[in-house]
Amino acid sequence: MLKRLLAIIGLAFSCAASAADWWDAPWTKAHERGPLSAEETRTFMRELTQYVFDHHLKRDEKSPQRGMVYEYFNPKRAGQHDQWIQGEALDTMHDGAWFAAALVNAHRATGDRYYRDLLTQWVLPFYLKMLNRSDTLFAPDNNNAAPDAHAFNREHLLQKGEKGFVPYWWDDGASVSLEMAVKKRSQLNFMGHDEVAKKGEANPQFKLRGYSHGSSNHLAQDLAIMLQLAWLMLHDSALPADKALAAEVAEAAKNLHQCRMNHHGHINGICAAHGLCNNLPDELQRATDGLSPKLWTPDNHYVNCLVNFKPGQRVSTPGFADDQEYHYYAGTARHGTLPRPLAFKLIYDAFTTPQLFRYYCDDWDVPPGLNRFDLHPYYFKDGKPEDYRSDRKGPSKGPRPAGSRLGPQMMVVAGWALQALKAEPGIWEIQIETNRAVTRAAFDQFPLCGDIVDGDIVFNTIEFNSGRVTLNFNRLLPNLISLIQTERAVFNLEFRVNAGATAQGIKVVGEAGGTVLVRSLSGEKLEPRKAQVSRADGVTRVSVSLSRTLAKGQQPWANLIEHQLGTLELNGEEKALRFVSYQDHVKLVLEEELGQGLRTWQALFKEKGYIPTGLGAGGMGGGYAWDDMSDAGGYAHLLSAAAQWLLHLEGKRDWEVHGLPRRQPTPP
């Protein structure tokens, strides 16, 4: 769906960004002032929410869409017919659902009635209207799209008389179609009902008046999170109005579940919301099993980009963190708490996923909280980025763009991870503690942004009968430094790491005469950045400095990732290793990513006056630019991230403040 949409609206990203050197703007250095305080966080939350209320929320009391949150608002076109722009198949309704969920999170973290009232009086009633009355609001037999319009399949196409269906878009002419604007023709490009076309009227301004015939499983999962959190906030209230609204939410969860059964089948998060809101244990059992032993095994984009790849095959970097949120909300609904295996998974993802964008940015220190733009994909191949920031292969021969989805969403996950680290001491290092036969090899420690200072580097020394080997791993920079000390003038060292179906590593061979050869396990000769050998007092000392595969220009041999297993062999004696940062360092990095990330986005918001959907993203077609668009999803995820930061500062846990019914005890 997304590939076809990108082709239709012509996302060539060829237009110049609104600020070509955005990466040099003052806001990119704001994090150096440190994380937001609790008071600053509360202020920022109100500012974000008020902006959405003032500019994204449809407040026309006479409109059937009263309470809708538009995905994109163009500040440059405020008050004009095209101030709101919608993609006909961009899941545009999902931003309002994320914002509704964020309002619950904000209310839970602050106790401020403002967020609760905005949810219950505006946004939630709009969604409940669709979910509980879609059978009368929308019909599939009045398609007025262009003859060559995209035809929806079973997953997406509205079925006659069904409830629980939320269309991609529904409007009364207050917004314009992105696809119409790009193609310069006033016909729907995806199946839907167009009141303008039905009446035979001209539509030179490309207004949307009608509704889409499409929806998606993706959108439905976002709606499920909204329903789950809203029900938890309302169901135990003593107020009759809250109880009535909670009943509507439960009905909506049932209808959403049935709708997706019509279109697809059981879906993790939707079963969770339905099972929770309607007290159906069997449905909850279909939700994420947070106790699954598989969750202890690292498996995410970071792992797949760097080690678990097939030679020559492209591996996409993530554009958003929806999956982490789906698993968290479904898993906590099922268990009533955050089980330890799921907690480890979230910590791992929060700590490692942002590293991929930093590996791409080989000539720039990425500010905390910032990550790639979701609609501009880029890839790794054979363990390294296909291109690097210094190559300038993004829009207008600049860097690839950043955006307001993945970065803020990963900040939300970082908040859960910080709460889990405090709730479960030692959880990050549990696999080290339970397997004494494996030697720890730690990555070095230093701030995400800044110089390496004395004392920050942690060296790993492994003792052998014939000598010792000292390793230094740099987590963000692609370096490996080995120092070999042995009594033998002729020696063999082999370093291997587990990397999917292929073995990765190096062989270092010391030969008579003091020469040293470095080869990959496949036999290819490698050229270290430094290789020195000396012999004195009967001891041979060899220093080898070699960049990891992910470095620009480096010949392939291996990457090192968190919680990866490997072996080190010196002169026939083998030691098992696990490469993993210290938990205190993980906590420090996550606090920087979340607390200082909020500082980054606060400064950007003040500097630009809104949260842009893209930074350096170029044109979206039709005379519009992604950088000019205020993105409701960005506000939603930042609001939830700020709520998690407050909970962390106050020593609280998100999965407890929502009052989840406890379902299954977690093992000790």
Secondary structure, 3 states (H helix, E strand, C coil): CHHHHHHHCCCCCCCCCCCCCHHHCHHHHHHHHCCCCHHHHHHHHHHHHHHHHHHCECCCCCCCCCCCECCEECHHHCCCCCCEEECCCCCCCHHHHHHHHHHHHHHHHHCCHHHHHHHHHHHHHHHHHHHHHHHHHCCCCCCCCCCCCECCCCCCECCCCCCCCCCCCEEEEEEEEHHHHHHCCCCCCECEEEHHHHCCCCCCCCEEEEEECECCHHHHHHHHHHHHHHHHHHCCCCCHHHHHHHHHHHHHHHHHHHHHHHHCCCCHHHHHHHHHHCCCHHHHCCCCCCCCHHHHCCCCHHHHHHCCCCCCCEEECCCCCHHHHHHHHHHHHHHCCCCHHHHHHHHHHHHHHHHHHHHHCCCCCCCCCCEECCCCCCEEECCEECCCHHHCCCHHHCCCCEECCHHHHHHHHHHHHHHHHHHCCCHHHHHHHCCCCCEEECECCCCCCCCCCCCCCCCEEEEECCEEEEEEECCCCCEEEEEEEECCCCEEEEEEEEECCEEEEEEEEECCCCCEEEEECCCCECCCCEEEEEEECCEEEEEEEEECCCCCCCCCCCCCCCCEEEEEEECCEEEEEEECCCHHHHHHHHHHHHHHHHHHHHHHHHHHCCCECEECCCEEECCEEHHHCEEHHHHHHHHHHHHHHHHHHCCCCHHHHCCCCCCCCCCC
